[in-house]
Amino acid sequence: MTLDAKIPGGPLAQKWDQHRFDMKLVNPANKRKFDVIVVGTGLAGASAAASLAELGYGVKAFCYQDSPRRAHSIAAQGGINAAKNYQNDGDSIYRLFYDTIKGGDFRAREANVYRLAQVSVNIIDQCVAQGVPFAREYGGLLANRSFGGAQVSRTFYARGQTGQQLLLGAYQALSRQIGLGKVKMFPRTEIVDIVLVNGHAKGIIARDLVTGAISSHAADAVVLATGGYGNVFYLSTNAKGCNVTATWRACKRGAAFANPCYTQIHPTCIPVSGDHQSKLTLMSESLRNDGRVWVPKKKNDQRAPGEIPEEERDYYLERKYPSFGNLAPRDISSRAAKEVCDEGRGVGPGARGVYLDFADAIKRIGEGAVRERYGNLFDMYEKITGENAYERPMRIYPAVHYTMGGLWVDYNLMSTVPGLFVLGEANFSDHGANRLGASALMQGLADGYFVLPYTIGHYFASEKQVKARPDQAEFKKATVEVEALTRKLLAVNGRRTVNSFHKELGMMMWEKCGMARNQAGLKELLQKIPALREEFWKNVKVAGQDQELNQNLEHAGRVADFLEFAELLVLDALERNESCGGHFRTEYQTDDGEAKRDDEHYAYVAAWQYTGPGQRPALLKEPLVYEEVHMSTRSYK
Amino acid sequence: MNLTLKVWRQKDARSEGRLETYQAANVLTDMSFLEMLDVVNEDLIAKGQEPIAFDSDCREGICGTCSMMINGVAHGGLRGTTVCQLHMRHFKDGDTIVIEPWRARAFPVLRDLVTDRSAFDRIIQAGGFVSVNTGGTPDANALPVGKMEADRAMDAAACIGCGACVAACKNASAMLFVSAKVSHLASLPQGYVERERRVLNMVKVMDEAGFGNCTVTGSCEAVCPKEISLDFIAQMNREYGKALLRNYTPRAGKGGD
């Protein structure tokens, strides 16, 4: 099998316009004959489901949460990028495109990123029209802030709740379509398999999380917008329910999984407080606009932050990256924090933390202005830590936040399985090896509002398919397999809880495949993960029954998938003998400790094809060809 | 610290429930309330008992999933805080804590502390949106919005739809929730056009779902994790009154159009 990214010809700036013209259309009266299943109702899923229904397609939408409004896009705090150039500070579509490619350390597909930058301006128009209450200036026009990895102010925001407001906009558009009967919504429903008929994705198997009932759903195409796999590390900023199940099971059905090793560690999270920690909380990167990051110059400095005089503080980001300072990209800031903590200069419990200090900002613009900008973040910090960040600096530490890898998709967002489309964080396409802040919201909405609605029509118009029915043999076979898996999980009845396995997996992944990786550690993981998986299937204890609301059983299914998927992630990290973006291999670094790419050998997308249980997956390579940009060494100095 | 928990256990929507007593030992002050329950659940599973079912997801106070009454107070009584953000430093050794699900006819219990809040979604489906399709929208800066109006809209839009307002109200009224969406959209020029139809349709579905009327006692505002103001209920009443006076009749049973 070979990968065809289907990148349109012509100059970069005209590819999308030309492609939109070249794609086949489904006429308005025929659209109602096509049914689409959309899995996940975050920014990508909700915007896609609403937009497809508006066009006239029949849509079924699924989410595991009790309401589509609760998908984890809701937790994004800081903002959404768009090349509006409202600030007249030199922004343009090209600059947003270039910043994103460069921020991704030249490991993203050029044509997709350019399209993302192009449609970014439409997203803001769309959201404002929906009533998203973006921040505004006194003159009534939209306000902007700046974010990491950019030297212009292009980030739109709604206090510290931008993701919430954008998601509610998409959720409301989706709700309108549900009310009109154009979308049938299935909340508290988890996808447990993807069904292929004649090699095309034609439906799903779902489990009702209240009754435990398994059901089959057929359609003409399946859209996965199921988010990332950060919870493979157990502790992350993802919601507790976030999982890899839909994308991993799609991979097992034939969809290639691309760049799983590209995981993003967010530099500004609240440090771990103890063994009971169930998740980590991010403090928006926008805080770095006004906060200054520092640690004591002395090792093991036990003094309170206020007692450490200015000259004994190391503002290490400002020192090492003078032109970007505290706004250096996420991967660079995260590693810098790890470095100073490894040197023994960390602060707080366990010395795994650095200060994010607002004293200068409060002096400059006043506490009121700081409160206006970040009030809810300071409140959240105080709730969790019991400390007042207006009086003493916040303590922060990096945590797993986002996964750039995902199912491989072509320019039309279709995976290697025809009819299976993948949107948002669940695909791999736009962020390369590192995502810039305020770009996830942009990508989710770009895919859902402005890309998929065009490309899915092209698929329907080009591939004449027979209608699938949920009582077909393929669905029955998948149902039998799903039910057998559930029975197997409940039958083990061992001595260890599901959570203990998840935690152990997460700890080993964070230690050996987190912020820094090396060959020996990765090889060790390739021994340990299968062993842990084996123990899981011999010794896990899952409470309760199948035909009921059983959260422990839900968790068990997700952990079983993480235990398989983790191995692929590690294999990908081991195969990529270079450092790039969020993938930092300690063997490959420059003299001053920066990531050292190997463009000659690794300028490709690594897409892994499942080949069967216990077998090494097959590696497919999509070479990254840059027509427009020159691959340079990223420098934020 | 060591705590005694009295937790509502109910197998499913049809079964009867009851309070069961559990001991939570060695609880640390840095734990969140839900992490304390996680630890209790791990013990229960290890002992071969059924863990306590409760809803949670983001665990950072924004998704609105977590929902429980703690000693009779929705989300536990710390101002502006969801239960996932409530930490054990607010409790003391030896405390007895009673944990129950939201109690409202419109929110039936599904299991233990898990309730069905889909009535909220149906209310939004009836009109909690601006009727614009994707594409073809004017430039975002084409229509200036005063900062005051934008801020007011944001204050209302901050609602996370958790349902604490309903759980706290002796009438199980959803008016704080509904008024937050009505006020958010009516405060902005983009939502102004449909404001009459919106409020009439949403209130209709709210009533049909079995939520009671506002008591004006403010218990909803007191427990709201996003501190949504009671003023929005007043705004909704004004919007509703004006819409009624203009004698607009929504089409029966046709939510959403």
Interface residues (C-beta under 8 A of the other chain):
Chain A: S47 A50 S51 E54 Q65 D66 S67 P68 R69 R70 H72 I74 A75 K84 Y86 N122 I124 D125 Q126 C127 V128 A129 Q130 G131 P133 F134 A135 R136 E137 Y138 G139 G140 L141 L142 A158 R159 Q161 G163 Q164 Q165 L168 Y171 Q172 A173 S175 R176 Q177 I178 G179 L180 G181 M185 P187 V210 T237 A239 K240 G241 S273 G274 H276 Q277 S278 K279 T281 L282 D379 M380 K383 I384 G386 Y449 F450 P453 R495 T497 V498 N499 S500 K541 A543 G544 E548 L549 Q551 N552
Chain B: K11 D12 L28 D30 M31 S32 L34 E35 M36 D38 V39 E42 L44 I45 A46 G48 Q49 E50 P51 A53 D55 S56 D57 C58 R59 E60 G61 I62 C63 G64 T65 L78 G80 T81 Q85 L86 H87 R89 L110 R111 V114 D116 R117 S118 F120 D121 I124 Q125 A126 G127 G128 F129 V130 S131 V132 N133 T134 G135 T137 P138 D139 A140 N141 L143 P144 V145 G146 K147 A150 A153 M154 A157 A158 I160 G161 H184 L185 L188 Q190 G191 G255 G256 D257
